[in-house]
Amino acid sequence: MKNLETIIQICKQRGFIFQSAEIYGGLKGFYDYGYLGVLLKNNLKNLWLKSIVFSRDNIFLIESSIVGPRKVYEASGHIEGFQDPLVECKNCHQRFRSDHLMKGEYGEVKLKDNKPLCPLCGGELTEERQFNLMFKTYVGPVEELATEAYLRPETAQGMFCNFKNVLNSMRTKLPFGIAQIGKAFRNEITPRNFIFRIREFEQMELEFFIDPKEAEKWYKYWVEERYGWYLKLGFKKENIRKREYLREELAHYSAATTDIEYKFPWGFDELEGIANRTNYDLSRHSHFSGEELVYFDEKTKKKILPYVIEPSVGVERLLLAVLVEFYDEDIIEGERRRIFRFPPFLAPIKVAVFPLLGNKKKLVDKAKEVYQIVKKDFISFYDESGSIGRRYRRQDEIGTPFCLTIDFQTLEDETVTIRDRDSTKQERIKIEEISEYLKSVFSNND
Ligand code: ATP
């Protein structure tokens, strides 16, 4: 089993992920992202955009506001329904989601008089109460119902509220989609498993509007499309699976849902959900706003209230899956090596450039010259400190696929060594050919 603790430690040490407000003791369920974390997240978001939006001509991006008026969430059902059952230990005051508690997710639960006890200290638990997961705020200086607003718990409502704007401005026809990447906030009762369940996260969501008659076809299409995307990213088939919900598991708005699950260190768990949300959202927003959110079919001269298929994935949850999937350890020259085997198109830093010796001016000057060349096309890193072996190891640990080393031969024939992260093999390549060579490696095939 891959050790989550080791991955968390590397993430902090090497600048992927930090606990938010750490110098003040941190805030549970909130994380900050260092240079490598931001680069990796950006790569994931760009791959999603390419696959969902830019490779098609009927899906359009939007960016809607994070704060929304109460009315939006009355219409969506979140004020009434976005609740988790909560219990608290009377002794240690730890809070638990009672549904997760009973599934044993916090550890073994003992019973007393048929009632569960705290899995941490064995204390008595309070009666269950419903807890709304949305963060509430007020817009302007007066705190009253009319100024009540919420941080969005999903980006989806922004797409439903803009249904007409996008339909009219893009002059599009059914089927069409609205996609968005953006922050979402949930006041989760028990954030856990590093960045798996957090309180501030980013979602990548698509709302794909369709004729209700074609709901089954498009639902199946998107389940396969999204599953295939993970295989293309390089996830092993045995680590990724589809799980269709039973009827009793479905959310109130959904006619069918399939989760794509990843084999996290604690077992298979949800990575992405693909739901047939029916016409629930459009009909509710039509009703609450008084705006008719329908599609006029020119052929039949009839109004259609579209159904919607929604694939939705959290960027940080995906980031964690990627870190787990590609982390590896091996032995190189008798030394244990930690390595992220990211496919080249995913790696945060693409190339590192080193002078063989950091104290030889001629080598340093030449290495900086090569660095300036590769930096134009690829996110690169220059390093002249420490032994060459240690510099290679540092790059392996952050998943850099290639290292270029400038040595004495470079000064004679304008060639450098290029070292492959996975095999550690080195070859010589002409400086003028580096860019073309790397471009061919980094272009991915989707
Ligand atoms: P869960 O059952 O894990 O709480 P959910 O079914 O409520 O998740 P959705 O509302 O379907 O999740 O959200 C879609 C996606 O957003 C999830 O598949 C996940 O990738 C991501 N997501 C949801 N909640 C969180 C969270 N608290 N932290 C990180 N990512 C999240």
Residues whose N, C-alpha, C, O or C-beta is under 5 A from the ligand:
A	BS01	ATP	R186 E188 I195 F196 R197 I198 F201 E270 L271 E272 G273 S312 V313 G314 R317
